[in-house]
Structure formats: C-alpha cells, structure tokens
Amino acid sequence: MDRIDLFRIFARVVECASFTRAADLLGMPRSSVSAAIQELEARLGARLLHRTTRRVTPTQDGIVLHERCLRVIAEIEDVEGLFRETVAGPSGLLRIDVPGRIGRLIVAPALPAFLQRYPHIEISLGVTDRAVNLVQENIDCVVRVGPLADSGLIGRSIGNLPLINVASPAYLAEFGTPLHPDELGGHRAVRYASPSTGRIEDWEWCDDGSVHTRALAGNVIVNSAEAYIACCLVGLGLIQIPAYDVKDHLAAGDLVEVMPAHRAEPMTITLLYPHRHNVTRRLEVFIDWLEPLLKRELLPS
C-alpha cells in the first residue's frame, strides 16, 4: 500500500480511537485497516497503537507519528488542490472548535455567508466549553478565551474580552444591590466550575491596578455558560460574564449590571492552530474571515 495511504489510515484510526469506526469512515473492510496499521508498524519498526477490546490509543511513538502525519497529509492535500483551487477556490474539510455561546450566537449565524463565498469548504464545528487537544483530536483551529497553557501552538490574538457583573431584578429586590465588593458578604453567587479542571472560580475585581478575589457563597454550581446565565436569570445569584453574552438580557431588563467600577480583569481571546507550516489555504481563508467577525461581535466598539 502507498505510504501516504498508510498515513491517512493511521491518522483516521487515531482520530476515531477505533478500527471499526475508521474503516466505516474510510469505506474499507476492518481487516484492511488492521493490515495497513500492521504494515506501517513493520515499516517503521515501532508499535504505534495500544489496542484493547474497547478503545485504540496511540503509543508515545504513535503520538509523535500522528502529529507528523497530519502535516504530511495537509501538505499533500494542498499540492493536490493547488491548481484545482485556482478555479474552484479553497476546498476540503475544516475541523473547528469554539466555546459554546460564541459558536451558537456568533459563528453559526455567520457561517452561511462564509460558505456562500467558499462553497467547496466543509465545516465540522465543535461547540464546547472544555479545552480540546488540537493534535490528539485532529482539530484545525480553536478559539480560546482566557490564559493559554498550550505549548507548540501558533496563536493569533483577537483582543481582550470585557467581563461585567450582573444579577436579575428579582435577586436585587431580595438581597439588595451591592455597590462595592466589600458589601458582598451577604450576597450569593452562581458558582462556576471549570469544565476542564472542575475548579470553582472565585469572584474577582480590579482596584487601582491590582486584582482581588474572594469566595462567595452560593447554592448552585454549574460548568457551562448557558447554565450560568440561566441560573442568574431566575435569581439564584450574581455572576461575572462576558458583556456580549448578556447584552440582549441587559437591553430587555432581564439582567442588571452591578458594581461597574469593580469588574473582573478582561479575558484574552486567541485563535490557535497547531503549526504555521501546516496552514492550508482553506484554514487561511477561514481564519481571515473569523478574526474580524470575532472582533466586531465580541469587543467594545
């Protein structure tokens, strides 16, 4: 079997974590997929996959090879489409992952315009609040909000996302309106737990250039922005949220901003992709489209 075909089969097996699912997607018999992996391991003289009855995972050598395979496959696809794209434009599948509400409120509604301009591009849009692993999950590009812990990734800064403090009118009628963080002792918060780490975030505010935090009491813990806002709307507590997330609720009077002079530190927004030399033409045009969209919709004008 051709070496590039072996790389493509291997990459799909890692992506699917299953010989059977990979075979279905590739339109091949499972036995052929298994034989291809055995041939690749024999050629390289290395064990690439851990096989169990339930799951297939890459070995350390397999992780290294998978990363290299993705680069090679992307370069081959670029070469194959080089002349075709001069007429038809960029083509192929893009795997994108964005935070939940950014995906639902901003990216998804704008996608028809992008796909009308680039009709030969196919988008696989992941919408999740957890931090995905670009290499292991074969993602082309992600939008991250907050500090970055990834190494070896290329980042394009979008800007700083302002956070505001809000509560429902019903909550304020029951507990009063805090004017300063010193008054938060008698208040409740909807507590937000990181989907990745489970860590519950403290209440945060900035004063005189310094960042301060304190733990607030609360009866509810959530791990998604949707639940965070929903609980605030029904009066379960104060929340700190990106301004774009609740602008319609503020305009309708369903939520009210409090302590505007004591907001949390803004959060950075970054576009991330694995390798500069792994940027296909389809990813390039998508990033060039997404960056101004996010700046327009998320950042203060």
Disulfide bonds with the S-S distance in Angstrom:
none
